Amino acid sequence: MKIGLVLQGGGTRGMYTAGVLDVFLEKGITFDGVIGVSAGAVHACSYLSGQRGRSLRYFKKYCADPRFMSLRSLLKTGDLVGADFCYHELPDRLDIYDNDAYLNCGVPFYACCTNLETGKAEYLSVKDMRGDIDILRASASIPFVSRIVMIDGKPYLDGGCADSVPIRAFRDMGYPRNVVILTRCERFPKEPKCALLSRLRYHKYPAFIHTMDTRQAVYDQTEEALYAMEKAGEIFLIRPSRPLPVRAIEKDASRIEAAYRIGRADALQLLDRLTSWLQQSK
């Protein structure tokens, strides 16, 4: 029975996930497949290449760099998160990503993206981290503050718009039992309505506008499904034991490390239960 790993997004809150994943690396915890959304997909990369500590290292070093994430980048390039810097200069030169290790890990990896034409989530296979880097960029491209990413002639944005926690999709893809890492300790809060802004910005994509309008309701249904699966023993749920001291967009390196440390502490505390659940699931 295949065991999968499902990673929610959440911007800088994803540093919690990075902390959990580094504990997995230290303890040799692996999975048959991994699927991530937005920041979850980004941090999965270092986990799959075995580069423990890499996510924390480069986030702390570059979080205040305007090339990394800033209003200046948004005004200059159309992306709040600098695409060239984050997806090319950083992994290719500044904090080199071990693509060979990723290619040799043998674990199928998928990034969830939202297709603007259909308004639906798509789960795109990342076979080569360099060749498929636009899939990662699309998955993490936040609406309103990111350019639309074109892949094979199709327009994509943040996977969390259509499927914030793709647990049901991954089960359908052949992973009936999963470890799920969330980045909030409480239920997803009600978001301010952006209906008018959505219609102005994405008027060419009515299906995507509908997806944005119904996003909260879909997430509420997903939360209910997660609790039911957890109760049935079908998933092992990991979420912050206390509120994370970071915003979705955070430039304070000390707060970023604090979120990471909470992830590590929670993973270590749950380690015995997780190990037992994994053994029973095989």
Backbone bond lengths (Angstrom), bond angles and torsions (degrees), N, CA, C in turn:
res aa  C-N    CA-C-N  psi(-1)  N-CA   C-N-CA  omega(-1)  CA-C   N-CA-C  phi
1 M - - - 1.455 - - 1.521 109.28 -
2 K 1.334 116.87 122.42 1.455 120.78 -177.18 1.525 111.09 -73.33
3 I 1.321 114.69 138.71 1.457 121.41 177.87 1.529 107.94 -113.52
4 G 1.320 116.38 125.72 1.448 121.01 -178.15 1.520 112.26 -107.82
5 L 1.325 114.42 168.35 1.461 122.91 175.92 1.526 107.43 -124.09
6 V 1.331 116.55 123.73 1.465 122.55 -176.75 1.521 108.73 -116.94
7 L 1.341 116.93 125.49 1.458 121.63 -172.23 1.523 111.05 -121.95
8 Q 1.324 115.99 117.30 1.454 122.07 176.15 1.524 110.34 -72.51
9 G 1.340 116.51 159.87 1.450 121.23 174.45 1.519 111.17 -88.91
10 G 1.351 115.62 -150.03 1.457 118.82 179.50 1.505 114.53 133.52
11 G 1.325 117.95 19.89 1.462 119.83 179.68 1.515 111.42 61.69
12 T 1.325 117.04 -133.61 1.462 120.46 -177.22 1.518 112.18 -68.05
13 R 1.342 117.50 -18.57 1.464 119.05 174.00 1.521 111.53 -60.60
14 G 1.338 116.07 -18.16 1.455 120.42 176.61 1.513 113.66 -62.38
15 M 1.345 117.79 -12.96 1.466 119.19 175.65 1.514 111.02 -63.69
16 Y 1.314 117.39 -25.68 1.473 120.39 171.58 1.526 109.73 -59.24
17 T 1.318 116.03 -47.53 1.468 121.29 178.20 1.517 110.87 -60.10
18 A 1.332 116.73 -41.65 1.467 120.21 178.82 1.523 111.15 -58.70
19 G 1.331 117.20 -39.24 1.460 120.38 177.61 1.511 112.45 -64.60
20 V 1.328 116.63 -42.93 1.464 120.48 177.74 1.529 110.71 -62.66
21 L 1.327 116.35 -44.45 1.459 120.58 -176.98 1.529 111.88 -65.63
22 D 1.325 117.53 -34.27 1.465 119.23 177.59 1.524 111.13 -66.50
23 V 1.325 117.56 -35.39 1.468 119.67 173.97 1.527 110.07 -64.83
24 F 1.320 117.07 -40.40 1.469 120.01 176.90 1.528 110.50 -58.14
25 L 1.326 116.83 -42.54 1.460 120.43 179.19 1.529 110.68 -63.18
26 E 1.309 116.51 -43.71 1.465 120.24 -178.54 1.527 111.35 -64.22
27 K 1.320 116.51 -34.96 1.471 120.96 -175.91 1.525 112.51 -95.33
28 G 1.324 117.46 2.83 1.459 120.27 177.93 1.513 114.34 69.66
29 I 1.328 117.31 29.95 1.467 121.52 -179.55 1.526 108.72 -88.13
30 T 1.316 115.40 119.53 1.468 121.44 -177.26 1.526 109.84 -125.26
31 F 1.332 114.96 169.25 1.459 121.27 -177.45 1.522 109.85 -137.30
32 D 1.328 115.27 163.75 1.465 120.19 -179.29 1.517 112.14 -81.76
33 G 1.316 117.22 -18.81 1.451 122.22 178.12 1.508 109.59 -164.38
34 V 1.330 116.33 154.83 1.460 121.81 -178.78 1.525 108.79 -134.10
35 I 1.335 115.56 137.82 1.456 120.69 173.12 1.522 108.24 -132.96
36 G 1.334 116.28 135.01 1.453 120.32 -178.05 1.506 111.81 -133.87
37 V 1.320 114.67 154.68 1.462 121.99 177.44 1.522 108.55 -119.82
38 S 1.323 117.05 126.85 1.457 122.23 172.50 1.536 110.86 54.23
39 A 1.346 118.59 -119.43 1.460 120.58 -179.66 1.524 111.86 -60.27
40 G 1.334 116.88 -30.99 1.462 119.83 177.05 1.516 111.43 -62.29
41 A 1.329 116.37 -40.28 1.463 120.47 177.55 1.525 110.61 -67.62
42 V 1.332 116.66 -39.31 1.464 120.73 -179.67 1.523 110.91 -61.59
43 H 1.330 117.47 -46.84 1.467 119.94 -177.14 1.530 112.21 -75.35
44 A 1.324 116.74 -23.25 1.465 119.09 175.03 1.521 111.47 -61.88
45 C 1.333 116.83 -28.53 1.465 120.51 -177.34 1.524 111.24 -59.57
46 S 1.321 117.36 -49.81 1.468 120.46 -178.71 1.520 111.15 -67.54
47 Y 1.323 117.37 -33.17 1.473 120.58 176.24 1.521 110.45 -63.46
48 L 1.324 117.01 -45.97 1.462 120.69 -176.39 1.524 112.60 -71.45
49 S 1.327 117.63 -24.63 1.472 119.94 175.69 1.528 111.95 -90.66
50 G 1.330 116.49 -0.65 1.462 120.76 177.82 1.516 114.50 72.65
51 Q 1.344 117.77 23.55 1.464 120.91 -176.28 1.534 110.01 -97.14
52 R 1.316 114.21 77.23 1.463 120.81 -178.16 1.527 110.55 -61.19
53 G 1.314 116.63 133.52 1.455 122.38 178.32 1.513 115.07 85.97
54 R 1.316 117.98 -8.23 1.461 120.27 -175.02 1.526 112.24 -65.00
55 S 1.324 117.66 -43.90 1.461 120.38 -177.90 1.525 111.26 -60.70
56 L 1.324 116.39 -46.50 1.465 119.54 179.13 1.521 110.48 -63.73
57 R 1.312 116.52 -41.56 1.465 120.65 -176.49 1.520 111.87 -60.00
58 Y 1.317 117.26 -51.40 1.460 117.61 -174.58 1.522 111.96 -78.01
59 F 1.326 118.74 -28.93 1.459 119.12 176.19 1.524 110.64 -66.01
60 K 1.344 117.05 -43.35 1.464 119.81 179.40 1.529 111.15 -65.37
61 K 1.306 116.02 -38.85 1.458 119.72 -175.47 1.520 112.33 -72.27
62 Y 1.333 117.56 -36.97 1.459 119.98 -170.44 1.530 114.75 -114.59
63 C 1.335 118.09 3.48 1.469 118.86 -174.94 1.531 112.78 -60.26
64 A 1.325 117.19 -30.74 1.467 120.38 -179.97 1.528 113.02 -94.97
65 D 1.319 116.99 -0.39 1.461 121.43 178.99 1.527 109.16 -76.06
66 P 1.317 119.06 124.41 1.470 120.18 -177.75 1.517 113.73 -61.91
67 R 1.319 117.27 -20.25 1.463 119.65 177.00 1.526 111.49 -73.08
68 F 1.332 115.96 -24.18 1.467 121.96 -175.52 1.525 111.04 -80.09
69 M 1.323 115.82 -52.34 1.456 119.98 -177.02 1.528 108.10 -163.93
70 S 1.342 116.95 113.53 1.458 118.46 -175.35 1.518 111.22 -168.59
71 L 1.330 114.46 162.00 1.456 120.37 173.81 1.528 110.36 -63.93
72 R 1.330 115.89 -34.71 1.464 119.65 177.72 1.521 111.05 -60.61
73 S 1.326 115.49 -42.81 1.458 119.35 177.76 1.523 110.90 -62.95
74 L 1.335 116.31 -41.06 1.461 120.10 179.36 1.524 111.14 -61.27
75 L 1.325 116.43 -46.43 1.458 120.21 -178.35 1.527 112.15 -69.18
76 K 1.332 115.84 -34.05 1.455 120.21 -175.96 1.524 112.82 -81.93
77 T 1.340 116.71 -38.02 1.464 120.38 -172.33 1.520 114.55 -118.03
78 G 1.326 117.88 -16.48 1.457 120.46 -173.83 1.505 113.06 90.90
79 D 1.344 117.02 -0.19 1.461 122.06 179.29 1.518 109.95 -124.03
80 L 1.329 116.80 123.65 1.461 120.38 174.03 1.520 110.21 -59.51
81 V 1.325 116.22 -43.61 1.461 122.92 174.72 1.526 107.37 -93.23
82 G 1.327 115.85 116.98 1.454 120.22 -175.00 1.512 113.16 -61.34
83 A 1.320 117.45 113.27 1.465 121.16 -173.46 1.524 112.37 -66.13
84 D 1.317 117.59 -49.14 1.464 119.88 -178.14 1.526 111.00 -64.62
85 F 1.325 116.44 -41.93 1.459 119.67 -177.70 1.524 111.17 -68.40
86 C 1.335 117.03 -50.55 1.468 121.02 -172.77 1.526 113.45 -74.07
87 Y 1.322 117.20 -34.12 1.460 119.69 -172.51 1.531 113.81 -105.50
88 H 1.329 116.42 -2.54 1.462 118.98 178.72 1.531 111.79 -134.00
89 E 1.333 117.13 -63.93 1.464 118.98 -175.74 1.528 112.13 -62.06
90 L 1.321 117.34 -43.47 1.463 120.00 -176.99 1.537 111.87 -66.79
91 P 1.346 119.77 -54.73 1.468 118.87 -178.07 1.523 114.86 -74.00
92 D 1.329 116.76 -22.21 1.466 119.33 -177.50 1.529 113.50 -92.35
93 R 1.360 116.56 -22.35 1.460 117.77 -174.37 1.532 114.36 -135.49
94 L 1.324 117.61 -43.26 1.464 120.12 -170.50 1.528 113.18 -84.98
95 D 1.328 117.53 -41.66 1.469 122.14 175.98 1.520 105.68 -140.08
96 I 1.308 115.51 84.36 1.463 122.45 -163.12 1.528 112.05 -62.22
97 Y 1.319 114.11 129.06 1.455 121.07 177.59 1.529 109.61 -83.19
98 D 1.330 116.59 134.86 1.470 121.75 -178.37 1.527 109.10 -85.87
99 N 1.314 116.02 81.69 1.456 120.23 -178.12 1.523 112.17 -67.40
100 D 1.332 117.38 -30.67 1.468 119.79 177.60 1.522 110.91 -63.52
101 A 1.332 116.33 -42.25 1.461 120.04 177.79 1.527 110.35 -62.97
102 Y 1.328 116.32 -39.35 1.460 119.23 177.88 1.528 110.63 -63.16
103 L 1.316 116.50 -45.49 1.466 120.01 -179.08 1.522 111.60 -61.97
104 N 1.333 116.99 -29.33 1.456 121.23 -177.17 1.524 113.84 -92.21
105 C 1.341 117.95 -5.65 1.469 118.89 -175.11 1.526 112.09 -71.68
106 G 1.327 116.96 -27.08 1.457 120.16 175.05 1.516 115.51 75.39
107 V 1.323 118.18 10.89 1.468 121.47 -178.55 1.528 109.34 -102.49
108 P 1.324 118.49 119.37 1.467 119.65 177.27 1.525 110.65 -60.19
109 F 1.326 116.26 135.41 1.459 121.98 -177.64 1.511 109.72 -130.77
110 Y 1.329 115.60 132.72 1.451 121.75 -178.27 1.527 109.23 -127.86
111 A 1.327 115.77 141.50 1.462 121.44 174.63 1.514 108.17 -114.19
112 C 1.322 115.77 132.11 1.459 121.54 -179.46 1.525 109.79 -84.62
113 C 1.321 116.78 126.87 1.463 123.08 178.10 1.526 108.52 -129.47
114 T 1.331 116.89 155.91 1.455 120.83 177.27 1.523 109.94 -105.01
115 N 1.324 116.04 121.61 1.467 122.38 177.04 1.525 108.53 -79.67
116 L 1.329 117.45 118.25 1.457 120.81 -175.66 1.528 112.57 -67.89
117 E 1.321 117.51 -29.98 1.463 120.19 -177.90 1.523 111.27 -70.14
118 T 1.324 116.66 -38.89 1.468 120.63 -178.14 1.524 112.84 -98.09
119 G 1.339 116.08 -20.55 1.455 120.69 -174.50 1.515 113.57 73.84
120 K 1.313 117.38 8.45 1.466 121.52 -175.68 1.526 111.60 -107.61
121 A 1.320 114.72 156.51 1.457 120.99 175.88 1.526 110.05 -75.70
122 E 1.327 115.22 142.48 1.459 121.46 171.54 1.519 107.52 -126.58
123 Y 1.309 115.23 145.51 1.460 121.30 -173.42 1.529 107.06 -114.75
124 L 1.331 115.09 93.78 1.457 121.72 -168.83 1.522 111.08 -91.45
125 S 1.304 115.92 132.56 1.461 122.07 -178.86 1.523 110.69 -75.33
126 V 1.321 115.79 129.24 1.465 121.70 177.38 1.524 107.35 -102.73
127 K 1.310 115.85 98.73 1.463 120.19 -176.69 1.521 112.13 -88.72
128 D 1.313 116.90 -33.59 1.461 123.04 -179.08 1.527 106.87 -136.58
129 M 1.328 116.24 120.42 1.456 119.00 -172.50 1.522 112.42 -64.92
130 R 1.309 117.48 -30.84 1.465 119.19 178.10 1.528 110.87 -80.65
131 G 1.305 116.35 -46.30 1.456 119.15 -178.63 1.515 113.55 -68.94
132 D 1.328 116.75 -28.63 1.460 121.29 -177.22 1.525 112.56 -108.08
133 I 1.331 117.06 23.38 1.461 120.36 -174.36 1.524 112.52 -61.45
134 D 1.333 118.66 -28.43 1.460 120.25 179.72 1.528 112.02 -67.03
135 I 1.331 116.78 -23.59 1.470 118.98 175.16 1.528 109.60 -65.75
136 L 1.332 116.37 -43.03 1.460 120.36 177.19 1.520 110.52 -63.66
137 R 1.315 116.02 -42.49 1.466 120.43 -178.78 1.520 110.61 -64.23
138 A 1.333 117.21 -41.39 1.461 120.23 178.48 1.522 111.08 -63.44
139 S 1.309 116.44 -44.05 1.463 120.62 -178.21 1.514 111.94 -58.73
140 A 1.347 117.01 -32.07 1.462 121.97 -175.83 1.528 113.68 -105.04
141 S 1.317 117.86 13.43 1.465 121.06 -178.23 1.524 110.23 -88.25
142 I 1.314 116.33 101.80 1.457 123.25 -174.22 1.537 109.95 -69.97
143 P 1.321 117.62 133.44 1.463 119.29 177.96 1.527 112.15 -57.47
144 F 1.304 115.19 149.05 1.471 125.44 177.53 1.525 113.61 77.48
145 V 1.324 118.21 -28.63 1.469 120.06 -178.23 1.526 111.41 -120.36
146 S 1.325 116.81 19.33 1.464 121.44 177.82 1.518 109.35 -141.80
147 R 1.308 114.65 149.30 1.458 119.28 171.92 1.522 109.99 -73.54
148 I 1.312 116.09 150.18 1.459 120.72 173.69 1.526 108.36 -66.19
149 V 1.329 116.37 137.30 1.464 121.87 -179.93 1.528 108.82 -102.23
150 M 1.318 116.56 124.43 1.456 121.43 179.63 1.527 109.79 -94.90
151 I 1.322 116.04 126.52 1.465 122.50 176.65 1.519 107.55 -130.37
152 D 1.317 116.44 119.58 1.462 121.75 -177.28 1.530 111.54 52.04
153 G 1.332 115.38 39.06 1.453 120.55 176.61 1.522 115.18 78.99
154 K 1.335 117.74 5.32 1.464 121.58 -179.36 1.527 110.13 -111.15
155 P 1.337 117.45 142.90 1.465 120.92 -178.07 1.535 111.80 -90.44
156 Y 1.340 114.96 131.98 1.470 119.76 -177.72 1.524 111.55 -132.37
157 L 1.349 114.28 153.51 1.459 123.06 169.37 1.531 108.56 -140.59
158 D 1.308 114.93 -171.16 1.461 124.96 -176.44 1.528 113.01 -42.34
159 G 1.322 116.28 126.17 1.461 120.58 179.42 1.509 113.57 -63.44
160 G 1.345 116.74 -24.79 1.443 119.88 -179.13 1.515 113.80 -67.09
161 C 1.312 118.34 -15.14 1.459 120.46 177.59 1.528 110.73 -63.41
162 A 1.325 116.58 -40.50 1.462 121.02 -175.79 1.524 112.94 -102.78
163 D 1.339 117.71 -29.23 1.472 119.72 -175.67 1.527 109.06 -154.50
164 S 1.319 116.55 89.71 1.465 121.19 -175.39 1.526 113.20 -67.11
165 V 1.330 116.33 -31.94 1.473 121.11 179.62 1.530 107.08 -135.64
166 P 1.323 118.36 92.77 1.470 121.05 -170.86 1.524 114.48 -77.92
167 I 1.316 115.94 52.06 1.460 120.55 -178.27 1.528 111.66 -69.81
168 R 1.321 117.25 -43.99 1.463 118.84 -177.98 1.524 110.86 -68.07
169 A 1.326 116.16 -37.86 1.464 119.33 178.19 1.525 110.76 -63.45
170 F 1.331 117.18 -41.36 1.461 119.56 -177.46 1.526 111.12 -69.82
171 R 1.328 116.60 -34.31 1.465 119.02 174.06 1.524 110.18 -61.72
172 D 1.336 116.41 -42.71 1.461 120.55 178.81 1.526 111.80 -66.05
173 M 1.338 116.62 -24.74 1.459 120.66 -179.73 1.534 112.26 -84.55
174 G 1.317 117.29 2.00 1.456 120.12 173.80 1.513 115.75 109.89
175 Y 1.339 116.57 17.40 1.468 121.11 179.14 1.528 108.20 -121.72
176 P 1.345 116.42 86.30 1.471 119.81 -172.41 1.521 114.88 -72.89
177 R 1.324 117.46 -21.98 1.466 120.91 179.43 1.530 108.22 -124.43
178 N 1.331 115.80 136.76 1.459 119.36 -170.46 1.520 112.28 -144.55
179 V 1.326 114.14 146.96 1.454 121.67 164.47 1.524 106.02 -93.45
180 V 1.329 116.57 128.59 1.456 122.16 -176.48 1.525 108.87 -118.72
181 I 1.327 116.47 124.36 1.466 121.24 177.82 1.519 108.97 -108.99
182 L 1.341 115.64 118.87 1.449 122.55 176.57 1.532 109.50 -102.67
183 T 1.321 116.38 165.15 1.468 119.58 -176.65 1.529 112.67 -118.96
184 R 1.321 116.60 13.20 1.467 121.12 174.07 1.525 109.07 -128.99
185 C 1.317 115.87 143.08 1.461 119.27 179.19 1.517 111.62 -86.97
186 E 1.323 116.51 -11.71 1.448 120.48 -178.71 1.521 109.08 -125.39
187 R 1.299 115.04 173.52 1.454 118.57 176.74 1.521 110.72 -61.77
188 F 1.322 115.14 151.31 1.455 121.64 -177.59 1.526 109.51 -57.56
189 P 1.339 119.09 122.61 1.462 120.12 -177.68 1.519 111.92 -71.65
190 K 1.300 115.16 156.37 1.461 119.59 177.17 1.526 109.58 -63.12
191 E 1.319 115.57 130.09 1.451 120.15 -179.22 1.525 110.55 -93.56
192 P 1.327 118.00 149.80 1.464 119.65 175.09 1.524 110.12 -64.17
193 K 1.304 114.90 140.52 1.459 119.31 -179.60 1.530 110.59 -69.40
194 C 1.321 115.52 132.17 1.473 120.79 178.79 1.526 109.36 -119.73
195 A 1.341 116.05 32.39 1.462 119.78 -172.95 1.519 112.31 -59.26
196 L 1.326 116.70 -46.94 1.460 119.49 -178.41 1.517 110.85 -65.43
197 L 1.325 116.71 -44.03 1.459 120.57 179.43 1.526 110.87 -62.43
198 S 1.340 116.75 -40.26 1.466 120.57 178.12 1.521 110.85 -60.95
199 R 1.325 115.80 -42.79 1.463 119.36 -178.15 1.525 112.24 -68.56
200 L 1.310 115.96 -33.70 1.463 119.45 178.07 1.526 111.14 -72.60
201 R 1.331 115.92 -44.81 1.471 120.25 -173.16 1.525 112.04 -78.85
202 Y 1.331 117.43 -36.32 1.466 120.07 -172.25 1.530 111.51 -121.62
203 H 1.324 116.23 38.54 1.464 120.81 -176.67 1.522 112.94 -61.05
204 K 1.318 117.28 -21.85 1.464 120.70 178.69 1.528 112.25 -76.73
205 Y 1.335 116.86 -10.85 1.461 121.01 -172.78 1.527 110.60 -126.87
206 P 1.334 118.04 75.01 1.473 120.75 -177.41 1.524 113.47 -60.26
207 A 1.327 118.26 -32.41 1.462 119.87 179.29 1.529 110.65 -67.11
208 F 1.324 116.36 -36.13 1.461 120.00 177.85 1.533 110.93 -69.30
209 I 1.328 117.00 -38.14 1.455 120.59 176.55 1.532 110.10 -59.27
210 H 1.330 116.61 -43.50 1.473 120.68 177.39 1.529 110.37 -61.28
211 T 1.310 116.87 -40.36 1.464 120.74 178.54 1.523 110.77 -61.27
212 M 1.314 116.78 -43.47 1.458 120.36 178.76 1.526 111.22 -65.41
213 D 1.329 116.93 -37.37 1.461 121.27 -179.85 1.530 111.89 -66.09
214 T 1.331 116.32 -33.05 1.471 120.45 -174.67 1.526 112.92 -104.04
215 R 1.317 116.74 8.52 1.467 120.85 -174.65 1.527 112.63 -57.86
216 Q 1.340 116.69 -44.31 1.461 120.37 -177.70 1.529 111.37 -62.19
217 A 1.319 116.36 -45.50 1.460 120.17 -178.96 1.524 111.30 -63.36
218 V 1.322 116.45 -40.04 1.472 120.50 178.82 1.516 110.15 -64.33
219 Y 1.348 116.58 -41.36 1.463 118.62 179.70 1.526 111.37 -65.93
220 D 1.334 117.16 -39.34 1.462 119.89 178.23 1.528 110.60 -59.85
221 Q 1.327 116.55 -40.69 1.463 120.28 177.61 1.526 111.36 -64.60
222 T 1.344 115.75 -38.11 1.462 119.74 178.80 1.520 110.70 -64.92
223 E 1.329 117.29 -41.46 1.463 120.61 178.33 1.525 110.91 -60.01
224 E 1.312 117.30 -43.94 1.464 120.69 178.58 1.530 110.31 -61.41
225 A 1.331 116.39 -41.04 1.461 120.20 178.92 1.526 111.23 -64.85
226 L 1.336 116.65 -39.34 1.461 120.36 179.16 1.526 111.06 -61.87
227 Y 1.317 117.08 -44.75 1.457 119.86 -179.84 1.519 111.24 -63.38
228 A 1.328 116.94 -39.51 1.465 120.59 178.69 1.526 110.99 -65.45
229 M 1.334 116.72 -42.49 1.469 120.57 178.72 1.527 111.33 -65.67
230 E 1.334 116.07 -38.84 1.460 119.60 178.49 1.519 110.57 -64.26
231 K 1.307 116.84 -43.56 1.457 121.38 179.67 1.522 111.60 -62.57
232 A 1.343 115.59 -34.39 1.471 120.32 179.90 1.525 112.65 -82.07
233 G 1.335 117.26 -4.44 1.461 120.70 -179.91 1.510 114.08 79.80
234 E 1.344 117.26 13.98 1.459 120.79 -177.02 1.525 112.38 -84.49
235 I 1.327 116.56 -22.39 1.453 120.27 176.81 1.524 109.18 -132.60
236 F 1.323 115.27 157.99 1.462 121.73 171.40 1.517 105.97 -113.54
237 L 1.322 116.63 113.31 1.451 122.51 -172.31 1.523 111.00 -97.18
238 I 1.331 115.55 127.31 1.466 122.02 175.35 1.521 107.60 -120.40
239 R 1.329 116.45 123.44 1.459 121.24 177.54 1.516 108.39 -144.64
240 P 1.330 118.83 158.88 1.465 121.07 -175.28 1.526 112.60 -54.96
241 S 1.320 115.23 134.06 1.464 121.06 179.55 1.521 111.69 -76.75
242 R 1.308 116.44 -13.53 1.466 121.72 176.77 1.530 107.92 -153.87
243 P 1.331 116.92 162.70 1.469 119.23 -178.09 1.521 111.95 -57.22
244 L 1.309 116.41 136.73 1.460 121.01 179.28 1.530 110.02 -78.44
245 P 1.328 117.21 140.08 1.478 120.80 -175.96 1.516 113.23 -84.35
246 V 1.331 116.72 33.11 1.460 120.43 -179.61 1.516 109.67 -132.09
247 R 1.323 114.82 153.63 1.447 121.37 170.68 1.528 108.45 -90.64
248 A 1.319 116.13 171.82 1.466 119.36 177.54 1.518 110.40 -58.15
249 I 1.340 116.57 -33.73 1.458 122.29 175.62 1.520 107.01 -121.61
250 E 1.325 116.64 112.81 1.462 121.94 -172.07 1.520 111.01 -130.68
251 K 1.340 116.45 135.07 1.458 121.15 -179.52 1.535 112.47 -115.42
252 D 1.312 117.50 1.75 1.456 121.73 -179.81 1.532 108.70 -91.37
253 A 1.321 116.95 111.38 1.466 121.35 -175.56 1.522 112.15 -61.94
254 S 1.332 117.63 -33.61 1.464 120.01 -179.41 1.527 110.79 -68.42
255 R 1.322 116.96 -36.79 1.459 120.11 177.68 1.536 110.66 -69.59
256 I 1.316 115.47 -38.04 1.464 119.98 177.59 1.527 110.48 -60.88
257 E 1.324 116.15 -45.05 1.465 118.80 178.97 1.521 111.05 -66.85
258 A 1.318 118.00 -34.54 1.462 120.62 179.00 1.528 110.97 -62.58
259 A 1.332 117.00 -41.91 1.463 120.28 177.45 1.524 110.91 -63.00
260 Y 1.325 115.67 -41.07 1.466 121.20 177.43 1.528 110.43 -61.28
261 R 1.328 117.50 -43.06 1.463 121.84 -178.47 1.525 111.52 -65.68
262 I 1.314 116.91 -35.36 1.463 119.33 176.22 1.529 109.86 -64.15
263 G 1.333 116.68 -40.91 1.462 120.42 176.76 1.515 111.96 -60.25
264 R 1.315 116.31 -44.16 1.474 120.20 177.93 1.532 110.78 -62.19
265 A 1.324 116.23 -47.45 1.459 120.09 -177.05 1.532 111.07 -62.20
266 D 1.334 116.85 -42.63 1.464 119.87 179.43 1.523 111.05 -64.36
267 A 1.332 116.86 -42.17 1.465 120.27 -179.84 1.520 111.07 -63.05
268 L 1.316 117.28 -42.68 1.459 120.84 179.78 1.521 111.05 -66.24
269 Q 1.309 117.19 -38.39 1.455 120.81 179.71 1.531 111.37 -66.50
270 L 1.322 116.60 -34.51 1.467 121.33 -178.08 1.523 113.06 -91.21
271 L 1.325 117.30 0.40 1.462 121.19 -168.67 1.527 112.82 -58.46
272 D 1.318 118.12 -46.14 1.468 120.29 -178.20 1.524 111.01 -63.74
273 R 1.323 116.72 -44.26 1.467 120.26 178.61 1.520 110.76 -63.78
274 L 1.335 116.38 -41.58 1.464 120.43 -179.95 1.522 110.57 -64.63
275 T 1.318 117.41 -44.79 1.467 121.01 -179.83 1.514 110.51 -60.03
276 S 1.325 117.40 -42.83 1.464 121.63 178.44 1.519 110.96 -64.09
277 W 1.336 116.99 -42.73 1.467 120.46 179.94 1.532 110.45 -64.29
278 L 1.313 117.64 -41.97 1.465 120.91 179.71 1.525 111.08 -63.34
279 Q 1.326 117.08 -40.80 1.465 120.27 179.45 1.516 111.28 -65.38
280 Q 1.324 116.13 -39.37 1.465 119.53 -179.98 1.517 111.80 -71.59
281 S 1.333 116.56 -24.00 1.463 120.79 -176.31 1.512 113.53 -82.96
282 K 1.312 116.95 -16.21 1.465 120.28 -176.86 1.530 111.52 -76.42
